[in-house]
Amino acid sequence: MAPVPDVPRDERHFVLTLSCPDTTGIVARIAGFLADAGGWIVEAGYHSDPATGWFFTRQVVRAESLPFAVDELRERFGQVAAGFGAETQWQVTDTGERKGVVLLVTAEGHCLHDLLGRVATGELPVRLDAVVGNQDGLGDIVRAHGVPFHHVPFPPPGNGRRHGARTAAFADLRELVDAHDPEAVVLARFMQILPPELCRAWAGRAINIHHSFLPSFVGARPYHQAHARGVKLIGATCHYVTADLDAGPIIEQDVIRVDHGDTVADMVRRGRDIERLVLARGLRWHLEDRVLVHGNKTVVFR
């Protein structure tokens, strides 16, 4: 991660997230640890899930209130987290470090245009390292924003020869993405199914926007499926990518009303508006460490 330019220390924050088996005293131990260090908590979220017996928290501390930097905070907080059991998951991040993102695209550019605009105006403060497309039609707009664009063609699924070419294409894709070690790999209508090995390598970082309100209408052409079914609501789902198609942990969803007079084209047009918003919100929450994953569910501290 690179430092965010011109961010005064008094505007920086350290974000602590933790999930662990639930028990008494977790909040007191974390609050006591931060208080003893002089930490000024400006935001705190808690969730206890009785169904799974797990506890989740997100704490935001003013960086200037602590007498040490983020690396030492990680070391000290790690000792506290270790006391909650071997299954505990935690992290500490610094809002003064800009997180990296790589976008994967195909031909439809509405999500790409939206994210490029949010980055350009500073609304989404990330380091957009690269855009990779399996078609090259969006390359000019990406380069116009000063972002590197890489074209990795993917042959359609087919016989053994095509399978070998697709395997090679995914290998090239992985090399390009991993070179940046991004905090998020965003499938902004990439329209390719990631192989299981990539799903594992990018677990918790690969984010997809699906043009349907999952779990309804999984797979291709969901608007056509919705139109055929005569639905009255269509939506979009931002979720983490897993080897199970369109079944990963859900980050954000939204819907819009349609009626019997809407054509498939109308649904597609309206759906694109929802896709833009849902993906932008989901990506922001992921980058702000607001999303904690447990199994196939998420806790989102909004």
C-alpha positions, 0 to 999 in steps of 0.5 A, a space after each residue: 500500500 502507498 501513502 495517501 498524499 497530503 493526509 495530515 496525521 490528525 485526519 488519519 485513523 487506524 482500523 481494527 477488525 476482529 472476529 472470534 468465538 464469542 465469550 464474555 469480556 471481549 469488548 472490555 479487553 479491546 477497549 481496555 487495551 486501546 484506553 491504556 495506549 491512549 487510543 481515541 475511539 471514534 467509531 465502534 461496531 459490534 455484532 454477536 451471532 447466536 446462531 454461530 457463536 461468533 463475535 465481530 467488531 470493527 474499531 476506528 482509532 485516531 492515529 494521532 492519539 497513539 504514541 506509536 505507528 501502525 506496525 507497533 499497533 499490529 504487534 500489540 493488538 496481535 497479542 490481545 487477539 491471540 487471547 481469543 483463540 486460534 480461530 480468531 481473525 483480525 487485522 489493523 489498517 491505516 487510512 493513511 495508506 492507499 489501497 490498491 485495486 485492479 479492475 477486470 472488464 470485458 465489453 460493457 463499460 458502465 461499471 468501469 466508467 462509474 469507478 473511473 469517475 469516482 477515482 478521478 474525483 477522489 470520491 473513491 480514494 484508492 490506487 487504481 493499479 491497472 485494468 485488464 480486459 479480455 476485449 480491448 474496446 475499453 482500453 482508450 478510456 482507461 488510458 485517458 484516465 492515466 491507468 495502465 490497460 492490459 488486453 488478455 484475450 480469452 477464447 470461448 469454452 470449447 474443445 481441448 485446444 481452447 481449454 489449453 488457451 483459456 488456461 494460458 489466458 488465466 495464467 497471464 491474468 493472474 501474473 498481471 494482477 498478482 504483480 500489483 498485490 491488490 487489496 481488491 480484484 474487481 470483476 466489473 462485468 468481466 463475464 468470465 468464470 474464474 477457475 477454482 485456483 484463482 478463486 482460492 488465490 484471491 479469496 476475500 479480495 475478488 469482488 463481483 457484480 452480478 446483474 441479479 438479486 441473488 440467489 435468484 437468476 444465477 448465471 448468464 442473461 438474468 434480465 432475460 430470465 427475470 423478464 420471462 418470469 414476470 418479476 416486479 423487482 430487479 436488482 444487483 448483487 455485489 459479492 465475493 467470488 468463490 468456486 461456486 458460481 454466483 454463490 459467494 458471500 454477499 456484500 451489498 444488494 439493491 433493487 428497482 421496481 419494474 412492471 409488465 410494460 418493461 422490455 428486456 432492454 428496459 430492464 437492462 438499462 435500469 439494472 445498469 444503474 443499480 449495478 453501478 451503485 451496488 458495486 461502488 458501495 460494496 467496493 468502498 465497504 470492502 476497502 474501508 474494512 467494513 466487511 467481515 466474512 464468516 463462512 458464506 455470510 458477511 457482517 457489514 459495519 456500515 
